[in-house]
Amino acid sequence: IHWFIFCILFMMILMAFIEPIVKNSKTFLIAKQYVESDPTLLTKIGKIKYYGLFLSGRIESNGDGKIRFIIIGEHKTIKARAEINNNKVVDIYYDEN
């Protein structure tokens, strides 16, 4: 049981350090700007309240990458997966399940 508690605490501490880095990354900021200006998405979920706690994916040093994140809106919460290349969103997918 002690090992299990240690593992959970270690993961929580690791996420506390990684999360701010990812949320302030160029890749996430480009994806965030895209979803905040997507009228189709905003019609479905309402005004975006905030973004989920956990982000995942791959971010390269030049800002390109693929990320997955959760968007919490006024009416609905959805998962998003975005691919960024040359400072542009080249592909985005919204999972409404």
ABEGO torsion letter per residue (X at the ends): XAAAAAAAAAAAAAAAAAAAAAAABAAAAAAAAAAAABAAAAAAAEBBABBBABBBEBBBAAGBEBBBBBBBBAABBBBBBBBBBGGBBABBBBBAX
